[in-house]
């Protein structure tokens, strides 16, 4: 009786702690919003590779020497915070294997220390980063052949160096490369080695560990193929682990694209994103086993090894199949980005209508006062912004017109206008406490929270494009906050991916589709928490 009472008190205390913390964090978010709220656009078409006004970059293995101790402590608290959130959502708190949680978190921390704080780890992942850069150079050679100008000697015209021609081809190349490496048996050796380390230390089953290790390199529907024979008879906890691993990491092909447009802002971003995927593998198992603890007996408890079906006749056939699949993926990414960014713009337009109406009234008042003062505006500005005669100024241009008119007259009258409300700003409020838990300074939590919300509601591709924007301009994120955000965004955890996983994994085992549907939302949240844990550990060390 005493033991159960003590456990109840501990649980109540933990829940109380996190409730108070989130409440205080929310109050802090509102307070900081009044003082500093940099607006973050979700992928508004920033030029890929534009490094103008890029901040000082953090090198892998170096860390920041001027990071406040309080920021590192907040990141350390975040580790327990995200574990606590997972505990609060657990289906069976009594069955949680706390040894697995401790070992898994320690393994994640060990990976981080090896990669971020040791010369050997830094050199190894710098080598990985160099390899990625070399491979991206190979992609450029292929792009020149397809998109190059005959007049320019095979060089891609400046007007064509954009997302479509500079980033999407990397997906095609890396898809072909991964197909070749799997056909040759190279990736099987790497995945088996990583899985062996996690299984022997964490004592997870062979099938779920293999899938988690495979997710470091392949996507959320490809990794379950590595354990295809076992999916139909997996326990509910194993299914949760398989799904969470898919949500917590990204595939190698799309990771190459992120490297392409983030490299101007972070030294060796390839090593960082590779580190994020490696660190998130044990984190995914930890969070999954907290939220859905194992209560059944797995048929792969003693281990399992990869048995990949040979789909290709030879390496040439593998490369051809990989390129074809990569082309499909690249087109899907392009279509998805076009649709999602356009939908965000449309939604923001609706959300911002009250602000635009107020801006129109303020602009009309400003122009009336300028005319009464006898000041004259440049002809182009007057034609573009004059609403006094009933001309229509685009709603989204009204704030810009107010700023331009104010700058064009010697003694402009005072005009007060409210900031435009947007979907990103709403996300900034909601995810402010999450950003704070990861160790982001309060003044930057709104901007980072906006990116985290964009990733969950839309996808990480749109969020990474937003991160590129957030690293530029006078309100740019600090290098440490930007890097923490890059770690946190490195995963497929979004609402759209729930359907992808149910369809993909359900196709391997139709009898488990109902279980997959039940676990979908929970696994997506678990994948997010795993990526956030990886970001907090990076925040402790950077």
N, C-alpha and C positions, 0 to 999 in steps of 0.2 A: 504493500500500500504506500509506504513511504517513497519507494522508488518511482512508482507511477506519479505520485504527487510532485516529486522533484522534476521528473521529465515534463510534466505539464507546466510547471513554473518556468522551466528553461525555454519551452516552446513559446509560452506567453511572453516571456521577456524578449526573445528574439523577434517575434512578430511586432511587439511594441517598439523595439529599437528601430526596425526598418520602417514602421509607420511614421514614427517621429522624424526619422531622417528624411524620408521622402517628402513629408509635409514641410519641413524646414527648407529642403532643397527647392520645393515649389515656390515657397515664399521668396526665396533668394532669386529664383528665376524671374519672378514678376518685378522684384526690386531692380535687378540688373537690366531688365528690359527697358526701364526708364532711362538708365544712364548710357548704355551702349548696346546697340542691337544691329550688328552688321547684317545686311540683307544678303541672302545666298540664293542665287538662281540655279535651278536644277537643269544644268546642261543647256545653256542658252546659245550654244554654237560657238564656244570659245575655240580659237584656232589651235589645232593640235600642234604641239611642239613650240608654241610661242613662249619664250622664256623671258620676256620683258618684265622688268621689275620683280624678278624671282627673288625670294628671300634667301638668306643664308641657309645652306642645306646641312642636314645632319648626316654624318657618315656612319655606315654600319660598323659597329664595334667600338665607336668612339663615345657616343652618348653626349649629353649636355652637362657641362661643368657648373652652369649657373642655374640649374633647375632648383627652385625652392624646396626645402625639406618637406614643407606642408603639402606640396603637390605630389611628391613621391609617397607620402603617408596616405594621402587621399586615394591614390592608385592602389596602394596596399589594402586599404579598407575596402576598395571596390571588389577585390577578389572575394572577400567574405560576403560582401553585399550581394553579388550575383549568385553565389552559392546559396545564400539565404533566400533569395527570390525563388530559385529552383526548389528549395526545400519547402517553401510555402505552397508550391504548386504540385507537390509530390502526391502520387496516388496511394502511397503506402509508406509513411514516414518511418514506421517501425522496422521495415525491411531494408532500409538504406544501408549499404555496406560502406561504412565510413572509412574503413581501411582503403578501399578502392578509391574513394574520393581524395583521401590524403595522398596516396601514391600517385594518382593521376595528376593532381595539382602540382605535386612535387616534380613529376616528370615534365610537365609543361614548363615549370620554372627552370628546371635543369636545361631543357632545350633553349630557353630564352637566354640564360646566363652563358651557355656555350656559344650561342650565335652572336649575342650582342655585347658581351663583356670579356671575351677571351680572344687573344690574337689568333689562335688556331681556328676557332669558329668564324671569326671575322674574315680570315684569309680564305677559308673554305667557301663561305657564302659570297665573298667578293669574286671568287672563281666562278661560282654559279651565275652571279650577276654579269660577269664578263662573257660567259658562255651565252647568256640570253642576248646580250648586246650584239655578239657576233652573229647569232641566229637571226636577229632582227635585220642585220645587214644583208644576210642572204635573202630575206624577204624583199628588201629594197631592190635587189637585183632583178627578182621576178617582177616586181611592180614596174620597174623601168621598161621591161620588155613589153608589158601590156599597155601601160599608160604613158610611156615616154613619147616625146616628140621626135619624129625623124629628122626634122630640121635642127633640133637642139642636140643632136648627137646622142640620143637615147636618154636625155635628162627629162625628168618630169617637170612640166611647166609649173611655175609658182602658183598660178591660179588653181591648179589641181592638187596642191599639197594640202589636203583637207582630211577630214575623218574617213570619208569613204575610200580614198585612194592611199592613205597613209597608215590607217589602223586596221581596217577590215581584212586586208590581205594577210596580216599576221595570223588571223584565225585559220585561214585556209592552210598556210604553211605548217603551223604547229599541229593541226589536226592530222595532216599527212605524216609529220614526223613521229607523233605518238603512235599512229597505226604501225609504222615501220618498227619502232622500238618494241612494241608489244609482239609483233610477229617474230622478231628476232629473239624474244625472251628476256630482253634487258630489263624491262619494267617489272616483270614478275619477280626477278631477283631482288630489286630494290624494295618493292612493296612487301615481299615476304620477310625481308630483314627488319623493316620498320615494325611490321605486325608482330614479329617474334619478340621484339623489345617490349612493346606495350602489353602483349599477352602475358609474358612471364612476370612482369612487374605488377600489372593491375589485375591479373587472373580473370580477364574477360574471356568469353568464348572465342573459338577460332574464327567463326564466320563473321561475327560483328567486328572483330578486330581487323580482319582482312579488309572488310568493306571500308572501315574508317581509314586505314592506311592507304587504300586505293584512292580515296577521295582527295588525297593530297595532290594527285596528278590528273585524275579524270573527273568527269562531272557527276552530278547527283543521280543520273539514271544509268551511267556507264559503270560506276563502282559496284552496284549490286550484281552486275553480270559476273563479277569475279567470284561470287558465292551463289550463283544461280541454282545449283542443285539443292541448297539448304534453305532457300527462302520459304518454300511452302510449309516447312516444319519448324520454322523459327518461333521462339517464344515471343510474347508480346513485348517484353523488354528488349529483346534482340532487334525486333522490327523498329522499335523506337530509336535504338542506337544507330541502325542503318540509315534511317531517315534523318536523324539529327546530324550525322556526319556529312550527309549531302547538303544540308542547309548551312553548315558551319564553314565550308570551304568552297573554293572555286576551281574550275577546270583549268588545265594548263593552257589551252588555246585562248580562252578569254583573258587569262592572267597576262599573257603576252601583250594583249591590247592595252591593258591598264599600265603596264610597264612603259609602253610606247608613249603615252601622253602624260604620265606622271614623272618621267625621268628628268625633265628640266627643273623640277622642284625638290627632288630628293636624291641625294647621292646613293647609288646602288639600290634603287627602289626594287629591282629584281630580287635581290637578296632579302629585303624586308618582306616582300609579299610571299616569297618562298618560305621564309621563317614563319610568317603568319599561318600558312597552310599546315606546316609541320606542327606548330604549337597548338593549333585548333583541333588536331586529330585526337589527342588525349583529352582535351577539354570537352569535346563532343561526347566522348564516352562517359566522362564524369557527370556532366549535366544530365545526360540521358538516363544514367543509372540512379540519379537522385530523383528525377521526375517520375520515372517508371522503374522502380527497383525490380531486380530479378527475383521471382518467387517460384520459377519452374526449373526443370532440368533440361539443359540444352544438349542436343545430340553432338555438338562440336565443342563440348567443354574441354576435351583433351587437345584440341587444336584442329587446324585445317590449313590446307595450302591451295594456292591458286591453280585452277585448272581451266585455263582460257581456251575456248574452242577456236581452232584455226579457221578463220574465215577466208583466207587468201591463199592463192596458189604459191606465191613467192613475194619477195620484197617489193617488186615493181607493182604487183597487183595490190599489195597493202598500201603503197603510196598513192595509187590511183583511187582506191576506195576512201582513204583518209582525206584526200583533196576534195573528192566529191561531197563527202559528209561535211567537210569544213566550209565548202561553198554554200551548202544549205544553211549551216549555222550562221555564217556571215550575213546572208540575206535576211535570216530571221532576226539577227541583232539589229541590222539596219532598219528593218520594218518596225521592230519593237521600239527602237529609239525615236523614230519619226513619229509614231503614234503616241507614245507616252509623253514625250516632250510637248507635242501639240495639245494633248489632253490637259496637261498641267497648265499650259498657257491659257487654255479655254476656261478651266476651273478658276484659275487666278483672276481672270477677267471678270467672272461672275462675282467672286468674293470681294474684289476690289471696287465694284460699281459704286457703293456709297462714298468711297474715298474719291473716285473720279468725279462724281457729281459735286462734291465739296471743292475739288480742285478747279472745276469749271467756274463755279461762283467766285472763287478767289481770283482766278485769272481775269475774269470780267471786271471785278472791282479794281484790280491792279492796273489794267489798261485804262480804265476810266480815270483813275487818279494820275496816271502818267500824262494822259492827254490834257487834263485840267492844269497840270503844272507847266505845260508848254513844251515839254521835252519831246523829241522825235526819235523814232526807232528806225534802225536800218530797214530798207525796203524789203529785203528777204525775210527778216524776222517779223516785220509787221504783216506780211502776206501769210506767213506760216502760222502765226499765233493770234491774229486779230479775230476775236469773237464778239466785239462790240456791235458789229454790223450784221450779226446773225450768221457769220461764217462758222463752219463746223470744224473743230479741232479734234483729232482723234483722242479718245479718252486717255489712252496710255501716254500721249504726248503732252498732256496738260501740265504735269509737274515739271517737265523739262522746259516748257514755255515760260512758266513762272520764274525758273532759275535764270533763263536766258534774258528775259525782259529786265529782271532785277539787275543783272550784270551789265546791261546795255545803257542804263540811264545813270546820270551822275549822282543823284540823291534819291534812290528808290524808296517808295513808301513801304512801311512794314506790312508784310502779309504772312499770316499764320496758317499753315496747312498741316493736316495730319499725315503721318506716314501711311503708305499704301499697305493694306493688310494682304497677306498671301498665304498659300498653303504651306510654304516653307517656314513662314513666321509662326504659323500654328504648330508645326512640328517642333520648332525651336522651343516653344513653351512645354510641350508634352515630354520631349526627350531631354530637357535641360538636366534633370536629376541624373539620368544615365550618363550624360557627358561629364557631369561633376564627379560621379563615382569612378570614372576612368582616369581622373586626375587632370582634366582640362580646367584651366583657370576660369572662374565665374564669368569674367568679361567675354569669354569666347564660347561659353556653353550654348548660347542660343544658336550661333552659327553652326556649331558641330551637331547640336540636336536636330537642326533642320536637315542636315545631311543624313543622319541616322534614320529619321522619319521618312525621308525620300527613298532610302534604300529599302525599308520595310514595306512601304506602300507601293512602290514601283519596282525598282531593282537596283543592284549595285552599280550597273553601268551608268545609269543616269546620275546616281549619287557621286560616282568618281568624276564625272564631267563637272558636277557642281563643286567638287573639291578643287579641281583645276581653277575654277573661277575664284574660289575662296582663298586661294594662295596668292592672288594678285590684288593690286590696288592698295589704297591707303588703309583699308580695314582688313588687310590680309591676316590670315591666321599665323600664329607663331610656328616656327618649324616643328617644335615638339608636339603642339596640338594637331598640326597637319599630319604628322607621322602616326600619332595615336589614332586619328580618324582613319588613315589608310589601313591600319590593322583592323579596326572595328568594321570597316565596310567589306572586308575580304571574305565574303560568304554569299551563298545563294538564298539566304533567308528572306523571303518576301511572300506575299499572299499568292502571287501567280505561280510560284514554285510548288505550292501545295498540290495544285492540280497536276503539275508535271510529274511529281513523284508518285502520286496515286495512280496516274496512268502508266508511268514507266515501270514501277515496281509491281503494280497490279497486273501488268501484262506478263510478268515472269511467274506469278502465282495468283491466278484469278480468284482462288478460294480465300485469299487474304485481303482482298480489296476492301471489304467492310472494316477490317481491323486498321488498315492503312488510312481509311477515311476518318476513323475515330481518333487516330493519333496525329493527323495532319497538322492541325493548328498548334497543338502542344509541341510537336517536334519542331515546327517553325520557330516558336518562341525559344525552345531549347537551343536551336542552332544560333539564334541571335545572341543568347546569353553566353554561349561558348566563344563566339567571336569577340564579344565584349570583354570576357575574361582574358583572352589573348591580348587585347588592347591595354587592359589594366596592368598586366605583367610587363608589357613593353613600356608603359608609363612609369613603372617603378624604376626601371633600369635606364631610361633615356633622360 
